[in-house]
C-alpha cells in the first residue's frame, strides 16, 4: 500500500489516530515480503531459512523473522501461522525464537540496535519497535511480581 492508499483507507473506514497505529510513512508489508527482505538484509536465501538447516546464521534469520512477524500490529499473525510460513514449524518453535530475541535484546545492545535497524529498513520507522529500555523495565517488574508469588 502506498501512503496515498493508506490515507484513503483511513478516511473511508476509520477514525484517524484512534482505530490503529499507522502513520502515513509506515509501510504495510505482506508476510512473504517481510521474509524476503529480512533474508536479503542478512544475506541468507529464503529456501534455507524455510528449510531444515540449523546453521547459526540461518537460525539467526529465522529468529528475527519470527519476532518481526509476531510484533507486526497490522498483520496480527498467530504463532501457528508464523510457524507455517517458516516451513511448517511448530508454534513452540516460534515461542522459543521470540524468547531468544527478547533475551538477546535485553543483554546485548548491539544486537538490539541491529534489530532496530531492520525495523527501520522494513517499515521506514522504528516507532513500533518494542525492545526499548521502557519495555525491559516493565518486563523486569513483571518477573519480580511472578517470583514473589512463588516465594510465598
SULWOBEL-V298677 format. One record per helix or strand of 2 or more residues. SS is the DSSP state (helix for helix, strand for strand). FROM is the first residue (numbers start at 0). TO is the last residue. If there is no record, write none. Layout:
BEGIN
ss=SS from=FROM to=TO
ss=SS from=FROM to=TO
END
This chain:
BEGIN
ss=helix from=2 to=12
ss=helix from=30 to=41
ss=helix from=45 to=49
ss=helix from=55 to=70
ss=helix from=78 to=84
ss=helix from=90 to=106
ss=helix from=108 to=122
ss=helix from=132 to=150
END
